[in-house]
Amino acid sequence: MNTLAALRRIAIPAIPSLGMLITPFLPFTTSPTLWFGVPAPVVWVVAMIVLLVVALRIVEASYRRAAAPQGEVAR
């Protein structure tokens, strides 16, 4: 599938985005829990941001792979 907004290209970054959106509804955000000495919601949001960056990199790589001429390797 070579469309600009393929379902896979939308679904990959949607997972960490939804993880950030549901943060207030997760049970560990209402309790005084510390992960690595930092409040749990902060660690959760940072993890979702890192996952979002990785997901967007995967989507970018799929665009580059689709745009590369046959026989060439996209960087």
N, C-alpha and C positions, 0 to 999 in steps of 0.2 A: 504494500500500500504506500503510495507516494504522494498522498495529499498533505497539505500544509498542517491541518489540524486532525491528524489521524487519532483514533481513540487511544492508542498506546502512548502517543506523545502527550496527551492530556492526562491520562491516568497516572503516569509515572510521577509527575510533580504534585498531583492531587493528594496522594497518600500523606506525605509530610505536611501539606497544607491543612488537611483535615485534622491531623494530629495536633497542630497548633490551635485550630479553632475549637476543639473539644477539651482543651486544657482546663477550663474552669469547671467542667463537669466530671473530671476524674477524681476518684476518692482521695488520692494522695495530696491533692492541692488544698484540701480543707484541714488537713492535720499538720502539726508542726514536725514534719519529717525532714531530715537532712540527708542529702546524698553528697558524698565527698566534701562535707562541711558546708555545703551551699543548700539553700531551700530547694526542695524537690521540683517545684514548678519551674524554677530558673534552669535547672539542669535539663528538664524535659524540653523546654522551649529551645535551649541551645542545641540539644540533640536534634530537634526537628529542623532547625535552621541548617545544621550541617547536612542532614539528609536531603533537604531541599536543594542545597547547592550541588550535591552529588546527582540528584535527580535531574536538575536543569543541565548539568554537564552531559548526562546520558542523552537527553533530548537534543542538545546541540550536536553531539556526535552523530546521532541518527540523521539530522539534517545534512551534515557534511557528507556522510556516507551516501545519502540519496543524491546529493548534488555532484558527487565525483564522477567524472567520465569513466566508462568501462575500462578496466585494466589499470587504473591509477588507484593508489592508496590514499585515502583522505587522512589528514593529520588531525 
